[in-house]
Amino acid sequence: MKALSPEVSALLDKLYNLRGEDSLVLVEMDKQKSKAEETKARTMEEKKELQARISDLEKQNEQLNEQGGKLVDLLSRINRNEYATVLDRLRIDFDPQNLVEKISKSLPRTIDSVVLDTKKAEEKLVKVEEEMNAAITTIDEVGIRRDAALANQEKLNEYFDLALSGRINITRDSITSLLEQFDFTEEEQREAAKILMFPEDALYSYAEKIKEKEKNGKSISQVIAEAKNAEENDLESVKIVSENPVDASFKTKSVVNVLDTLGIDYLDFTGKEMDYLNSNFNEELIRKNVSFVKEAGIATDIFNSHVSLMLDADLEEKISMLLKIGKEPIDVYLNPSVLEKYTRGKLENAISVLKENGMDPKNVPLMAY
């Protein structure tokens, strides 16, 4: 059997890999398609959930406006003095005028928060639909490319069969044009064409090697894979590992589990935001900040699009500072950028500056801070 140079053997390994079902070209396409199909399934589910959320928020907005107006109108027409004896004797704390004032103050802010939530959900829906449509396009494109790759593979196998049977009558240009479709370099195309057109120089010897390996129960693909693994193991053996790396998927799962126990849906966050939480994961700090926000009467979706607040060590002090000067929880909820903009010290200083200039920080809108 004629000895083959390492370069010729490597080229033939590459060519033979392209002939079978485990072709790297086909395997890579299958991976792309599988990933795109997973993305499509996930985004379709996210789209359904976001559409339901938007519909619910729009309904809430409509009911808050309608019911709030009716309630204010009804309470405004009640004269407490007409029921004073019953209310006093039964010790019922009912003051229609006071309720009207509370509703008139809180209702607009609540409606604003619902409108803001709706806007955020609609913006996220647009992104999810874009991601879903991109996945669908990828699936279609991969399907077309795979069909073309299979046709090229069939043609390549035809050329090999002709060469191995000694009946090759294909021109060099036909072979190089085909191999160009597999992204072979010009040099690889020329060498491969030579191997096929003159099979006695290398191809017959290589085919004999393949038969020997198949007799031993190993395909050429298995032999190539084993050689690659051996090389990687050799490289790994010279590395000094100071500690066991934490599996990134485990970290992501931990983040999702923590959010779930806190009553927060991880689907409310973008992939980039989840990556941020994963990279800077601190379970104790996340639990502390989320719990405090809930206790302060602030909706936890303040963290949507402001995920860094979950990992802000000064978050509790900054919110407490704002509440102490008279800001309502809804004020904080509608202006999370203030919490991101200021450190604890700078926020304290900004409040001091307002006071020194004769202004009441309570009456200065947070968006002006």
N, C-alpha and C positions, 0 to 999 in steps of 0.2 A: 504494500500500500504506500502510495506516494505521500511524503511528509508535507503538511500544509503549514505555511507561515502563520504566525499569530494574527496578522492583519487580515489575511484571506479567511481564516477560520472565524474571526469576529464578524466579517462581512456576511459570510454564509449563515452564521448564527442569526444575524439580523434578518436576512432574507427568509430563512426557514420559519422564523417566528411569525412573519407576516403571512405565511401560508395557512396557518391553522386558526381554530376558534379562539385560542389564547393570544392572538395577535395583539401586540401592544396598542396598535391603532384602534382596534375594535374594543379592547378593554377600556381604554381611555374614553372612548365615545360612550360606552355603557355607563361608566362612572359619571360622566357629565349629564347623561340623560336621567340616571337615578337621582342625582342631586337635584336636578331641575324638577323632577316629579315630586320629590319630597317638599321642595320649596312651593310648588304649585298647590299641593294638598294643604300645607300649613297656612299659606296666605289666603286660600279659599275659605278656610275655617275662620281665620282672623277677620276677613272681610265680612263674613256672616255675623260675627259677634259685634263688630264695629257698627254695622248697619242697624242691628238691634239696639245697641247702646244709643246711637244717634236718634233713632225713632223714639226711644224712651225719654231722652233728654228734651226732645222737641215737645213731647206730650206734657212733661213736667213744666216746661216754660209756659205752655198754653194754659195749663191748670193753675199755675201760680198767679198768672195775670188775671185770669177769670175769677178764681175763687178768692184771691186776695182782694180784688175790687169789691166783690159782693160782701165779703166779711167786714171790710172797712165801712161800707155803706150801711150795713146792718147795725154794727156797733155804734155808728155815729148817731143813729136815730133812737138809741136807748138812753133814757134818762134814769140814772141810778137812783135818784131820789124817789122815783115811783115805786121802787122795790126795796127801799132802804130797810124797812122793818124786817122783812123776810131775810134779807142778806145779813143784817146785823145779828138777828136772833139765831140764825143758823151758822153764824160765823163764817160766811163765805166771802172770800176776798175777790170781789168782782168789781172792777173799775173800768167801764167801757172806754172812757176817754184815755186812760193810761194804755189800754190795749191797742187803741187806734194809733197812738203815738209810737208804740213799739213796732207795730206792723208797718207803719209808714216809714220807719227808719230801717228796719231789717229787710223788708220785702224787696226793695230795689237792688240791694246788695246781693241777696240770694238769687234773684233773677239774673243779675250780671254774672254770678259764678256759674249758673247753669248755661248761660250763653257762651261763656269762656270754655266750659267743658265740651260743649257741642262743637265749638270751633276747633279745639284740639283733636277731638275724635274725627272730625271731617278731614283735617290735615293729615292725620295718621292714615285714614282710609285711602287718601290719594296715594300715599307712599306705598301702602300695601298693594293697591291695585297695580301700581307701576312695577313692583317686584313680581307680582303674579303674572302680569302680561309678559315681562322679560323671560320668566321661566317657561311660559307657554311657547314663546318664540324660540327659545333654546331647544326645547323638545322637538319642535318641527324641524329646526335647522339640523340638529344631530341626526334625526331620522333620514333626512335627505343625504347628508354626508355619509351616513352608514351604508345606505344603499349603494352610493358611488364606491365606497371602500370595498364592499362585497364584490362589486363588479370588477374592480381592479384586482382584488384577490383571486377571483376566478381566472382572470386573464394571466396573472402571474403563475398560477398553478399550471395553466395550459403550457406556458413557456417552459416551465421546469419539466413537465412530462415529455415535451418534445425533445428537450436537451438530454434528458436521462435515457431516452429511447434511441438517441443518436439520429433523430429526424429533424433537428432544429433548422428552420429555414426562415427565421425572423431577422429582419434588418436590425442593425445597431440602433438606428433612430427609434424604431418601435419599442425596443427594450428601454432605452434611456427616457423616452417620453412617458412610459408607464411608471418607471421608478421615480420620476420627478413628482408624480402624484403622491408618493409615499414620503416626500420631503427628503430624498437622498441628495447628497451634495453631487456636484458635477463629477468630481473624482470618483465617488462611490458608484455613480451611474456607469461611468466608463469601465471601471473594474468589474462590476457585476455583469455588464454586457459581454465582456471578454470571457468571463467564467461560463456564461450560458452558451455563447457561440462556440467555445472550445472546451467542452465539458471534460475532455480527457486530461486537461491540465490540473484541475482541482475538484470539479464537481463530483466525478465518479468516486474519488477518494473520500470525500466528505460524506457522500451517500452511504458508503460502506461503513463509516463510523456510526452513522445514524442507525443502521441496521443492527450493529453490534450492541449499541446502547438499548435499543428496543428489545433485543433478546434478553437483556438483563432487567427488563421491566421498567426502564426509564425512558421517557421521551426526551427529545432535545431541549424542550422548554424546561423540563425538570432539572436537567443537567446545568443549563444556563442559570436557573434560579438558585441552585445549590452553590454554584461558583460565586454568584453575586453575594449570597448570604455569608459565605465563608470569608469573602473580602471584607464585608461590613463587620463581621465578628472580630477579624484581626484588628481593624481600626478601633473598634470599641474596647478591645483588651488593653490598649495603650492609654486610654483616657483615665484620668483620676477623677472619680466622682466623689464629691465632698458630702453629698447627701442625696437621698432619694427624691427625685423631682415629683411634685404633686401633679397628678393627672388633671389637665385643664378641664376635661369633661366632668370630673368629680367636683371641681370647684364650681362650675356652672350649675351643676345639680344642687350643690349646697346653697348657692344664692337663691335659686328657684324655691327650694324647700323653706328657707328662712322667710322669704317674701310671702309664701303661701301661709305659713303659720301666723303671719302678721295681718292676714286678710288682704294682701295686695296681689293683684294679678300681674305676673311678669310680662304678659302680652301687652300691657300698657306701655312697655318700654321698647325702644328701638334696639336693634342688634348692637349698635355702637354703645348705647347706654348700658346694656347688659355686659358688654365687654369691659366697660369702665368699672362696674360693680365687681366683676370677676377679678380684674387685675388688682383692685384695691380692697378686696373683701375683708371686712371687719365685722363679724356677726354681732359682737357686743355693742358696738357703736351704732350699727343699723337699728338694732332692737331698741336701744335707748332713744334715738332720735324719733323713730316712728311712734313709739309709745308716748313720748312727750307731746308730739304734734296732736295725737288723738286726745290726750288729756286737756290740751289747750283749746279744744273745740275746733281744730283746723282739719279740713278734709285731707286725707293722705294722698290724694292725687295732686297735691302741691308739688310732689316729687316728680310728676310727669314732666319731662323736658327740663327738669332741674334736679337730676338724679344725684348730682354732687352734694346736695344738701343732706342726703342720707349719711354721708361720711364726713360731715362738717362737725368737728369736735366742739365748736362754739355755738352750734345751732340753738341749743336750749337757752343759753344766756342771751343770745341776740333776740330771740322771740320774746323772752321774759322782759327784756329791756323795752321792747316796743309796746307790750301789753301794759307795762308799768306806767308809761307816759300817757296811756288812755286809748291806744289803738285797739280796735276790735279784732277778733280772730279773722273775720272776713276781710279786713284791711290787709292783714298779713298774707292771707290766702291769695288775694288778687295781685299781690306785689312781691312774689318770691325773688325777683331779681335784686331787690334791696338786700336780701339775706346773702345772696351770692356776691354782690358788689362789695359789701363791707365786711371787714374783720370785726371782731368784738370791740377792739380798741378804737377803730376808726368810726364805728357806729356810735359809740359812747361819745366820741369827740364831736361828731356831727350834731348830736342832740344838744350837747353843751353849747355849741356855737349858736344854735337857734335860740336857746334861752338867753345867752349873752346879748343877742340882738333884739331882745324884747318880744320874741315870738313864742307862742305856745306850741311845742312839738306835736301836740295832739291835733291841732287844727291845720297843720301843714300836711298836705297829701303825701303819702309815702312815695308816689311816683316822682315827687319833686325833690326827694332826698338825694 
